[in-house]
Every structure is written in C-alpha cells, then in structure tokens.
Amino acid sequence: MKELSQEEWQSQLQQDENAVILDVRTEEEVEDGYIPNAKNLDIYKGQEFVNEVEKLDKNKNYYIYCRSGKRSAQACTILDQMNFANTYNLEGGFMEWEGEKAED
C-alpha cells in the first residue's frame, strides 16, 4: 500500500491506464456523492467484501477511498495480503476530495 495525498492520488490516477477505483464505504455514504467510475465494495460486509475482492484482477492498480482514509487503509492491507500488485490509499478520504464528484 502506498499512501497518496489528494493531489498525488488524482494526478497518478489520471495517468494510470491500469487503474481501478474502489469505494469501500457503505451504500448510504455513496448516496451522498462518489468519485466517478468507482466500484463500491462495502468493507463493513466482512466476508462478502473479501469474496468480491477475490473476483478482481490482481494485476490492476487499485485506488481505494472511504470517508476519512481509515477503512481504505484497511482495504489496502487486505488486498496487499491477497497479493494484489498495487494499492493506493487516498489520505483524508472522500471528505477532503476536491476532484469532480458525481451526485444523484
């Protein structure tokens, strides 16, 4: 796992053709807004979260975020333990996100 600042995360993500954005927040949190093209996998779902992660391509680069950066750090650790190539945690999480937000 690599901790990236908001600026680093956005800059690296824009240049990464092998990127996947993972949103590990709850469905209720996602309803308040999300980063476009993010795949939502709620880390609070425990084994169901792990089961969904197992279906992902381990060779992709995963940019992971939550509300504050704590759950996404946990998710990065889980993916790292499952031998995913690259995981990047968004420091400060979605609360500090200044990029384009999708709203319903």
N, CA, C and O atoms as CSV, one atom per row, in Angstrom:
chain,resi,resn,atom,element,x,y,z
A,1,MET,N,N,0.842,-1.181,0.000
A,1,MET,CA,C,0.000,0.000,0.000
A,1,MET,C,C,0.883,1.240,0.000
A,1,MET,O,O,1.919,1.305,0.661
A,2,LYS,N,N,0.430,2.204,-0.761
A,2,LYS,CA,C,1.102,3.489,-0.747
A,2,LYS,C,C,0.064,4.545,-0.383
A,2,LYS,O,O,-1.020,4.597,-0.964
A,3,GLU,N,N,0.416,5.387,0.592
A,3,GLU,CA,C,-0.456,6.494,0.988
A,3,GLU,C,C,-0.210,7.646,0.024
A,3,GLU,O,O,0.931,8.074,-0.152
A,4,LEU,N,N,-1.262,8.148,-0.598
A,4,LEU,CA,C,-1.121,9.261,-1.521
A,4,LEU,C,C,-1.956,10.444,-1.049
A,4,LEU,O,O,-3.083,10.278,-0.582
A,5,SER,N,N,-1.390,11.634,-1.176
A,5,SER,CA,C,-2.156,12.844,-0.873
A,5,SER,C,C,-3.252,12.995,-1.924
A,5,SER,O,O,-3.236,12.311,-2.947
A,6,GLN,N,N,-4.189,13.878,-1.674
A,6,GLN,CA,C,-5.268,14.122,-2.635
A,6,GLN,C,C,-4.690,14.445,-4.017
A,6,GLN,O,O,-5.144,13.905,-5.026
A,7,GLU,N,N,-3.692,15.322,-4.056
A,7,GLU,CA,C,-3.109,15.751,-5.326
A,7,GLU,C,C,-2.389,14.598,-6.024
A,7,GLU,O,O,-2.545,14.400,-7.228
A,8,GLU,N,N,-1.599,13.841,-5.262
A,8,GLU,CA,C,-0.866,12.702,-5.832
A,8,GLU,C,C,-1.835,11.659,-6.377
A,8,GLU,O,O,-1.636,11.117,-7.465
A,9,TRP,N,N,-2.889,11.385,-5.605
A,9,TRP,CA,C,-3.882,10.366,-5.961
A,9,TRP,C,C,-4.542,10.737,-7.286
A,9,TRP,O,O,-4.625,9.914,-8.199
A,10,GLN,N,N,-5.011,11.985,-7.385
A,10,GLN,CA,C,-5.695,12.429,-8.599
A,10,GLN,C,C,-4.751,12.438,-9.801
A,10,GLN,O,O,-5.116,11.980,-10.884
A,11,SER,N,N,-3.544,12.957,-9.609
A,11,SER,CA,C,-2.583,13.050,-10.699
A,11,SER,C,C,-2.185,11.668,-11.208
A,11,SER,O,O,-2.180,11.426,-12.415
A,12,GLN,N,N,-1.853,10.767,-10.295
A,12,GLN,CA,C,-1.425,9.423,-10.672
A,12,GLN,C,C,-2.573,8.664,-11.325
A,12,GLN,O,O,-2.370,7.957,-12.312
A,13,LEU,N,N,-3.772,8.808,-10.780
A,13,LEU,CA,C,-4.952,8.125,-11.305
A,13,LEU,C,C,-5.221,8.535,-12.756
A,13,LEU,O,O,-5.527,7.686,-13.593
A,14,GLN,N,N,-5.110,9.812,-13.047
A,14,GLN,CA,C,-5.374,10.316,-14.400
A,14,GLN,C,C,-4.404,9.748,-15.431
A,14,GLN,O,O,-4.749,9.618,-16.605
A,15,GLN,N,N,-3.197,9.410,-14.995
A,15,GLN,CA,C,-2.175,8.909,-15.919
A,15,GLN,C,C,-2.094,7.386,-15.957
A,15,GLN,O,O,-1.302,6.829,-16.718
A,16,ASP,N,N,-2.901,6.710,-15.150
A,16,ASP,CA,C,-2.808,5.256,-14.993
A,16,ASP,C,C,-3.875,4.556,-15.829
A,16,ASP,O,O,-5.060,4.594,-15.498
A,17,GLU,N,N,-3.445,3.917,-16.913
A,17,GLU,CA,C,-4.383,3.205,-17.790
A,17,GLU,C,C,-4.792,1.854,-17.208
A,17,GLU,O,O,-5.674,1.190,-17.752
A,18,ASN,N,N,-4.170,1.444,-16.124
A,18,ASN,CA,C,-4.457,0.156,-15.491
A,18,ASN,C,C,-5.170,0.349,-14.151
A,18,ASN,O,O,-5.131,-0.528,-13.287
A,19,ALA,N,N,-5.818,1.502,-13.987
A,19,ALA,CA,C,-6.402,1.880,-12.698
A,19,ALA,C,C,-7.824,1.366,-12.502
A,19,ALA,O,O,-8.617,1.293,-13.441
A,20,VAL,N,N,-8.119,1.013,-11.254
A,20,VAL,CA,C,-9.474,0.705,-10.804
A,20,VAL,C,C,-9.691,1.502,-9.527
A,20,VAL,O,O,-8.857,1.470,-8.622
A,21,ILE,N,N,-10.820,2.223,-9.451
A,21,ILE,CA,C,-11.143,2.985,-8.244
A,21,ILE,C,C,-12.093,2.148,-7.404
A,21,ILE,O,O,-13.139,1.714,-7.887
A,22,LEU,N,N,-11.730,1.921,-6.146
A,22,LEU,CA,C,-12.593,1.189,-5.215
A,22,LEU,C,C,-13.073,2.127,-4.113
A,22,LEU,O,O,-12.277,2.793,-3.451
A,23,ASP,N,N,-14.375,2.165,-3.934
A,23,ASP,CA,C,-15.021,2.924,-2.873
A,23,ASP,C,C,-15.469,1.899,-1.836
A,23,ASP,O,O,-16.344,1.080,-2.118
A,24,VAL,N,N,-14.878,1.932,-0.635
A,24,VAL,CA,C,-15.180,0.901,0.363
A,24,VAL,C,C,-16.171,1.398,1.427
A,24,VAL,O,O,-16.249,0.842,2.523
A,25,ARG,N,N,-16.926,2.450,1.088
A,25,ARG,CA,C,-17.918,2.996,2.017
A,25,ARG,C,C,-19.241,2.234,1.925
A,25,ARG,O,O,-19.429,1.383,1.056
A,26,THR,N,N,-20.147,2.562,2.839
A,26,THR,CA,C,-21.474,1.956,2.834
A,26,THR,C,C,-22.320,2.545,1.705
A,26,THR,O,O,-21.997,3.607,1.173
A,27,GLU,N,N,-23.395,1.857,1.346
A,27,GLU,CA,C,-24.292,2.353,0.300
A,27,GLU,C,C,-24.871,3.714,0.685
A,27,GLU,O,O,-25.047,4.579,-0.172
A,28,GLU,N,N,-25.165,3.903,1.965
A,28,GLU,CA,C,-25.711,5.178,2.433
A,28,GLU,C,C,-24.712,6.319,2.201
A,28,GLU,O,O,-25.095,7.416,1.794
A,29,GLU,N,N,-23.446,6.051,2.460
A,29,GLU,CA,C,-22.417,7.068,2.241
A,29,GLU,C,C,-22.268,7.383,0.751
A,29,GLU,O,O,-22.065,8.537,0.375
A,30,VAL,N,N,-22.367,6.367,-0.083
A,30,VAL,CA,C,-22.242,6.552,-1.528
A,30,VAL,C,C,-23.366,7.447,-2.049
A,30,VAL,O,O,-23.165,8.217,-2.988
A,31,GLU,N,N,-24.553,7.342,-1.435
A,31,GLU,CA,C,-25.690,8.169,-1.851
A,31,GLU,C,C,-25.415,9.656,-1.668
A,31,GLU,O,O,-26.060,10.486,-2.308
A,32,ASP,N,N,-24.461,10.004,-0.798
A,32,ASP,CA,C,-24.108,11.407,-0.559
A,32,ASP,C,C,-23.129,11.948,-1.602
A,32,ASP,O,O,-22.785,13.129,-1.570
A,33,GLY,N,N,-22.685,11.109,-2.510
A,33,GLY,CA,C,-21.735,11.504,-3.546
A,33,GLY,C,C,-20.617,10.485,-3.648
A,33,GLY,O,O,-20.347,9.749,-2.699
A,34,TYR,N,N,-19.970,10.446,-4.797
A,34,TYR,CA,C,-18.911,9.465,-5.031
A,34,TYR,C,C,-17.988,9.966,-6.126
A,34,TYR,O,O,-18.307,10.921,-6.834
A,35,ILE,N,N,-16.855,9.323,-6.258
A,35,ILE,CA,C,-15.912,9.633,-7.320
A,35,ILE,C,C,-16.352,8.866,-8.564
A,35,ILE,O,O,-16.562,7.655,-8.496
A,36,PRO,N,N,-16.497,9.552,-9.702
A,36,PRO,CA,C,-16.967,8.878,-10.928
A,36,PRO,C,C,-16.162,7.631,-11.261
A,36,PRO,O,O,-14.947,7.584,-11.071
A,37,ASN,N,N,-16.867,6.623,-11.760
A,37,ASN,CA,C,-16.296,5.337,-12.204
A,37,ASN,C,C,-15.786,4.462,-11.067
A,37,ASN,O,O,-15.077,3.487,-11.317
A,38,ALA,N,N,-16.129,4.787,-9.827
A,38,ALA,CA,C,-15.695,3.959,-8.698
A,38,ALA,C,C,-16.581,2.721,-8.562
A,38,ALA,O,O,-17.788,2.766,-8.800
A,39,LYS,N,N,-15.951,1.628,-8.177
A,39,LYS,CA,C,-16.681,0.385,-7.872
A,39,LYS,C,C,-16.872,0.350,-6.365
A,39,LYS,O,O,-15.904,0.450,-5.611
A,40,ASN,N,N,-18.122,0.209,-5.919
A,40,ASN,CA,C,-18.413,0.211,-4.493
A,40,ASN,C,C,-18.404,-1.208,-3.930
A,40,ASN,O,O,-19.183,-2.065,-4.347
A,41,LEU,N,N,-17.498,-1.437,-2.965
A,41,LEU,CA,C,-17.433,-2.690,-2.210
A,41,LEU,C,C,-17.343,-2.307,-0.738
A,41,LEU,O,O,-16.286,-1.883,-0.272
A,42,ASP,N,N,-18.429,-2.450,-0.012
A,42,ASP,CA,C,-18.509,-2.035,1.392
A,42,ASP,C,C,-17.651,-2.943,2.277
A,42,ASP,O,O,-17.946,-4.128,2.429
A,43,ILE,N,N,-16.593,-2.383,2.857
A,43,ILE,CA,C,-15.675,-3.169,3.688
A,43,ILE,C,C,-16.364,-3.695,4.946
A,43,ILE,O,O,-15.927,-4.699,5.510
A,44,TYR,N,N,-17.441,-3.029,5.398
A,44,TYR,CA,C,-18.157,-3.485,6.582
A,44,TYR,C,C,-18.900,-4.803,6.358
A,44,TYR,O,O,-19.410,-5.394,7.310
A,45,LYS,N,N,-18.964,-5.263,5.118
A,45,LYS,CA,C,-19.657,-6.524,4.827
A,45,LYS,C,C,-18.782,-7.745,5.077
A,45,LYS,O,O,-19.194,-8.874,4.812
A,46,GLY,N,N,-17.571,-7.517,5.588
A,46,GLY,CA,C,-16.710,-8.625,6.027
A,46,GLY,C,C,-16.397,-9.639,4.959
A,46,GLY,O,O,-15.753,-9.319,3.960
A,47,GLN,N,N,-16.853,-10.876,5.163
A,47,GLN,CA,C,-16.521,-11.961,4.240
A,47,GLN,C,C,-17.070,-11.696,2.843
A,47,GLN,O,O,-16.444,-12.068,1.850
A,48,GLU,N,N,-18.218,-11.063,2.760
A,48,GLU,CA,C,-18.775,-10.719,1.438
A,48,GLU,C,C,-17.822,-9.763,0.705
A,48,GLU,O,O,-17.636,-9.873,-0.507
A,49,PHE,N,N,-17.228,-8.834,1.442
A,49,PHE,CA,C,-16.228,-7.925,0.861
A,49,PHE,C,C,-15.051,-8.737,0.322
A,49,PHE,O,O,-14.626,-8.534,-0.815
A,50,VAL,N,N,-14.526,-9.649,1.127
A,50,VAL,CA,C,-13.387,-10.485,0.719
A,50,VAL,C,C,-13.757,-11.312,-0.508
A,50,VAL,O,O,-12.956,-11.440,-1.434
A,51,ASN,N,N,-14.969,-11.874,-0.522
A,51,ASN,CA,C,-15.409,-12.676,-1.664
A,51,ASN,C,C,-15.434,-11.853,-2.946
A,51,ASN,O,O,-15.040,-12.345,-4.004
A,52,GLU,N,N,-15.893,-10.601,-2.865
A,52,GLU,CA,C,-15.939,-9.722,-4.038
A,52,GLU,C,C,-14.525,-9.330,-4.477
A,52,GLU,O,O,-14.238,-9.260,-5.672
A,53,VAL,N,N,-13.651,-9.078,-3.510
A,53,VAL,CA,C,-12.264,-8.719,-3.823
A,53,VAL,C,C,-11.577,-9.861,-4.567
A,53,VAL,O,O,-10.787,-9.622,-5.481
A,54,GLU,N,N,-11.875,-11.099,-4.179
A,54,GLU,CA,C,-11.255,-12.259,-4.817
A,54,GLU,C,C,-11.570,-12.336,-6.311
A,54,GLU,O,O,-10.831,-12.971,-7.063
A,55,LYS,N,N,-12.645,-11.707,-6.745
A,55,LYS,CA,C,-13.042,-11.721,-8.155
A,55,LYS,C,C,-12.288,-10.675,-8.978
A,55,LYS,O,O,-12.358,-10.687,-10.207
A,56,LEU,N,N,-11.574,-9.781,-8.315
A,56,LEU,CA,C,-10.892,-8.687,-9.010
A,56,LEU,C,C,-9.574,-9.135,-9.626
A,56,LEU,O,O,-8.973,-10.112,-9.178
A,57,ASP,N,N,-9.128,-8.421,-10.650
A,57,ASP,CA,C,-7.860,-8.679,-11.334
A,57,ASP,C,C,-6.706,-8.173,-10.462
A,57,ASP,O,O,-6.592,-6.972,-10.220
A,58,LYS,N,N,-5.871,-9.067,-10.002
A,58,LYS,CA,C,-4.778,-8.703,-9.087
A,58,LYS,C,C,-3.677,-7.896,-9.761
A,58,LYS,O,O,-2.819,-7.332,-9.081
A,59,ASN,N,N,-3.689,-7.834,-11.077
A,59,ASN,CA,C,-2.652,-7.101,-11.798
A,59,ASN,C,C,-3.009,-5.642,-12.059
A,59,ASN,O,O,-2.190,-4.891,-12.588
A,60,LYS,N,N,-4.213,-5.235,-11.698
A,60,LYS,CA,C,-4.630,-3.837,-11.859
A,60,LYS,C,C,-4.062,-3.012,-10.706
A,60,LYS,O,O,-3.587,-3.561,-9.712
A,61,ASN,N,N,-4.118,-1.702,-10.850
A,61,ASN,CA,C,-3.702,-0.775,-9.794
A,61,ASN,C,C,-4.964,-0.245,-9.122
A,61,ASN,O,O,-5.818,0.350,-9.778
A,62,TYR,N,N,-5.079,-0.460,-7.827
A,62,TYR,CA,C,-6.299,-0.111,-7.096
A,62,TYR,C,C,-6.129,1.162,-6.289
A,62,TYR,O,O,-5.277,1.259,-5.405
A,63,TYR,N,N,-6.959,2.127,-6.616
A,63,TYR,CA,C,-7.026,3.414,-5.921
A,63,TYR,C,C,-8.243,3.334,-5.017
A,63,TYR,O,O,-9.381,3.305,-5.486
A,64,ILE,N,N,-7.989,3.300,-3.715
A,64,ILE,CA,C,-9.042,2.969,-2.761
A,64,ILE,C,C,-9.328,4.151,-1.857
A,64,ILE,O,O,-8.417,4.812,-1.359
A,65,TYR,N,N,-10.635,4.408,-1.651
A,65,TYR,CA,C,-11.014,5.502,-0.759
A,65,TYR,C,C,-12.231,5.144,0.078
A,65,TYR,O,O,-13.016,4.262,-0.270
A,66,CYS,N,N,-12.365,5.860,1.199
A,66,CYS,CA,C,-13.532,5.782,2.068
A,66,CYS,C,C,-13.833,7.213,2.509
A,66,CYS,O,O,-13.422,8.164,1.845
A,67,ARG,N,N,-14.530,7.368,3.596
A,67,ARG,CA,C,-14.895,8.713,4.048
A,67,ARG,C,C,-13.687,9.484,4.563
A,67,ARG,O,O,-13.495,10.650,4.217
A,68,SER,N,N,-12.861,8.825,5.403
A,68,SER,CA,C,-11.760,9.548,6.052
A,68,SER,C,C,-10.365,8.993,5.761
A,68,SER,O,O,-9.371,9.636,6.098
A,69,GLY,N,N,-10.272,7.824,5.147
A,69,GLY,CA,C,-8.972,7.222,4.847
A,69,GLY,C,C,-8.620,6.026,5.707
A,69,GLY,O,O,-7.650,5.327,5.414
A,70,LYS,N,N,-9.383,5.771,6.766
A,70,LYS,CA,C,-9.065,4.641,7.661
A,70,LYS,C,C,-9.514,3.296,7.079
A,70,LYS,O,O,-8.725,2.353,7.018
A,71,ARG,N,N,-10.774,3.206,6.652
A,71,ARG,CA,C,-11.259,1.936,6.076
A,71,ARG,C,C,-10.527,1.617,4.778
A,71,ARG,O,O,-10.255,0.452,4.490
A,72,SER,N,N,-10.210,2.639,3.996
A,72,SER,CA,C,-9.494,2.379,2.743
A,72,SER,C,C,-8.086,1.862,3.030
A,72,SER,O,O,-7.569,1.039,2.275
A,73,ALA,N,N,-7.463,2.329,4.103
A,73,ALA,CA,C,-6.156,1.796,4.500
A,73,ALA,C,C,-6.295,0.325,4.876
A,73,ALA,O,O,-5.439,-0.487,4.525
A,74,GLN,N,N,-7.370,-0.024,5.589
A,74,GLN,CA,C,-7.624,-1.434,5.932
A,74,GLN,C,C,-7.833,-2.251,4.660
A,74,GLN,O,O,-7.314,-3.361,4.539
A,75,ALA,N,N,-8.588,-1.704,3.719
A,75,ALA,CA,C,-8.852,-2.415,2.464
A,75,ALA,C,C,-7.548,-2.628,1.696
A,75,ALA,O,O,-7.332,-3.700,1.132
A,76,CYS,N,N,-6.681,-1.622,1.671
A,76,CYS,CA,C,-5.388,-1.765,1.010
A,76,CYS,C,C,-4.587,-2.900,1.633
A,76,CYS,O,O,-3.973,-3.699,0.926
A,77,THR,N,N,-4.597,-2.967,2.955
A,77,THR,CA,C,-3.876,-4.026,3.660
A,77,THR,C,C,-4.425,-5.396,3.281
A,77,THR,O,O,-3.656,-6.329,3.050
A,78,ILE,N,N,-5.743,-5.524,3.216
A,78,ILE,CA,C,-6.377,-6.796,2.834
A,78,ILE,C,C,-5.956,-7.190,1.418
A,78,ILE,O,O,-5.564,-8.332,1.176
A,79,LEU,N,N,-6.038,-6.233,0.478
A,79,LEU,CA,C,-5.650,-6.531,-0.900
A,79,LEU,C,C,-4.172,-6.885,-0.986
A,79,LEU,O,O,-3.792,-7.790,-1.729
A,80,ASP,N,N,-3.336,-6.176,-0.232
A,80,ASP,CA,C,-1.900,-6.491,-0.219
A,80,ASP,C,C,-1.668,-7.922,0.261
A,80,ASP,O,O,-0.846,-8.644,-0.304
A,81,GLN,N,N,-2.397,-8.332,1.308
A,81,GLN,CA,C,-2.254,-9.694,1.849
A,81,GLN,C,C,-2.731,-10.743,0.849
A,81,GLN,O,O,-2.315,-11.900,0.895
A,82,MET,N,N,-3.618,-10.313,-0.061
A,82,MET,CA,C,-4.142,-11.224,-1.079
A,82,MET,C,C,-3.301,-11.154,-2.364
A,82,MET,O,O,-3.717,-11.645,-3.413
A,83,ASN,N,N,-2.123,-10.541,-2.267
A,83,ASN,CA,C,-1.153,-10.467,-3.363
A,83,ASN,C,C,-1.580,-9.616,-4.554
A,83,ASN,O,O,-1.249,-9.932,-5.697
A,84,PHE,N,N,-2.319,-8.534,-4.286
A,84,PHE,CA,C,-2.624,-7.584,-5.342
A,84,PHE,C,C,-1.349,-6.783,-5.615
A,84,PHE,O,O,-0.593,-6.472,-4.694
A,85,ALA,N,N,-1.121,-6.455,-6.884
A,85,ALA,CA,C,0.137,-5.811,-7.289
A,85,ALA,C,C,0.319,-4.433,-6.658
A,85,ALA,O,O,1.356,-4.172,-6.047
A,86,ASN,N,N,-0.671,-3.545,-6.794
A,86,ASN,CA,C,-0.515,-2.169,-6.321
A,86,ASN,C,C,-1.812,-1.644,-5.722
A,86,ASN,O,O,-2.877,-1.727,-6.334
A,87,THR,N,N,-1.701,-1.100,-4.507
A,87,THR,CA,C,-2.849,-0.455,-3.866
A,87,THR,C,C,-2.430,0.925,-3.396
A,87,THR,O,O,-1.326,1.124,-2.889
A,88,TYR,N,N,-3.342,1.874,-3.577
A,88,TYR,CA,C,-3.074,3.270,-3.221
A,88,TYR,C,C,-4.219,3.790,-2.364
A,88,TYR,O,O,-5.379,3.747,-2.772
A,89,ASN,N,N,-3.892,4.273,-1.194
A,89,ASN,CA,C,-4.894,4.805,-0.269
A,89,ASN,C,C,-5.002,6.316,-0.422
A,89,ASN,O,O,-3.990,7.014,-0.493
A,90,LEU,N,N,-6.232,6.816,-0.473
A,90,LEU,CA,C,-6.480,8.254,-0.557
A,90,LEU,C,C,-6.451,8.842,0.846
A,90,LEU,O,O,-7.399,8.678,1.614
A,91,GLU,N,N,-5.347,9.536,1.182
A,91,GLU,CA,C,-5.222,10.154,2.507
A,91,GLU,C,C,-6.329,11.192,2.704
A,91,GLU,O,O,-6.585,12.011,1.821
A,92,GLY,N,N,-6.967,11.153,3.842
A,92,GLY,CA,C,-8.024,12.113,4.138
A,92,GLY,C,C,-9.380,11.703,3.601
A,92,GLY,O,O,-10.405,12.248,4.009
A,93,GLY,N,N,-9.390,10.741,2.685
A,93,GLY,CA,C,-10.630,10.196,2.176
A,93,GLY,C,C,-11.488,11.165,1.373
A,93,GLY,O,O,-11.038,12.228,0.945
A,94,PHE,N,N,-12.739,10.757,1.185
A,94,PHE,CA,C,-13.684,11.483,0.339
A,94,PHE,C,C,-14.070,12.826,0.931
A,94,PHE,O,O,-14.444,13.742,0.198
A,95,MET,N,N,-13.983,12.957,2.266
A,95,MET,CA,C,-14.348,14.220,2.907
A,95,MET,C,C,-13.499,15.368,2.377
A,95,MET,O,O,-13.967,16.505,2.304
A,96,GLU,N,N,-12.250,15.078,2.006
A,96,GLU,CA,C,-11.350,16.120,1.540
A,96,GLU,C,C,-11.196,16.135,0.016
A,96,GLU,O,O,-10.405,16.910,-0.521
A,97,TRP,N,N,-11.947,15.286,-0.672
A,97,TRP,CA,C,-11.826,15.166,-2.123
A,97,TRP,C,C,-12.208,16.477,-2.796
A,97,TRP,O,O,-13.266,17.044,-2.524
A,98,GLU,N,N,-11.343,16.946,-3.667
A,98,GLU,CA,C,-11.590,18.205,-4.361
A,98,GLU,C,C,-11.790,17.990,-5.858
A,98,GLU,O,O,-11.997,18.946,-6.606
A,99,GLY,N,N,-11.728,16.755,-6.286
A,99,GLY,CA,C,-11.917,16.467,-7.704
A,99,GLY,C,C,-13.396,16.511,-8.060
A,99,GLY,O,O,-14.230,16.970,-7.279
A,100,GLU,N,N,-13.693,16.033,-9.234
A,100,GLU,CA,C,-15.071,16.003,-9.702
A,100,GLU,C,C,-15.856,14.954,-8.910
A,100,GLU,O,O,-15.442,13.798,-8.819
A,101,LYS,N,N,-16.982,15.362,-8.345
A,101,LYS,CA,C,-17.832,14.443,-7.590
A,101,LYS,C,C,-19.101,14.187,-8.392
A,101,LYS,O,O,-19.660,15.098,-9.003
A,102,ALA,N,N,-19.539,12.950,-8.379
A,102,ALA,CA,C,-20.812,12.634,-9.014
A,102,ALA,C,C,-21.894,12.711,-7.942
A,102,ALA,O,O,-21.727,12.178,-6.845
A,103,GLU,N,N,-22.962,13.352,-8.250
A,103,GLU,CA,C,-24.077,13.489,-7.299
A,103,GLU,C,C,-25.343,12.970,-7.971
A,103,GLU,O,O,-25.506,13.090,-9.185
A,104,ASP,N,N,-26.218,12.406,-7.186
A,104,ASP,CA,C,-27.513,11.955,-7.741
A,104,ASP,C,C,-28.525,13.071,-7.695
A,104,ASP,O,O,-29.667,12.886,-8.115
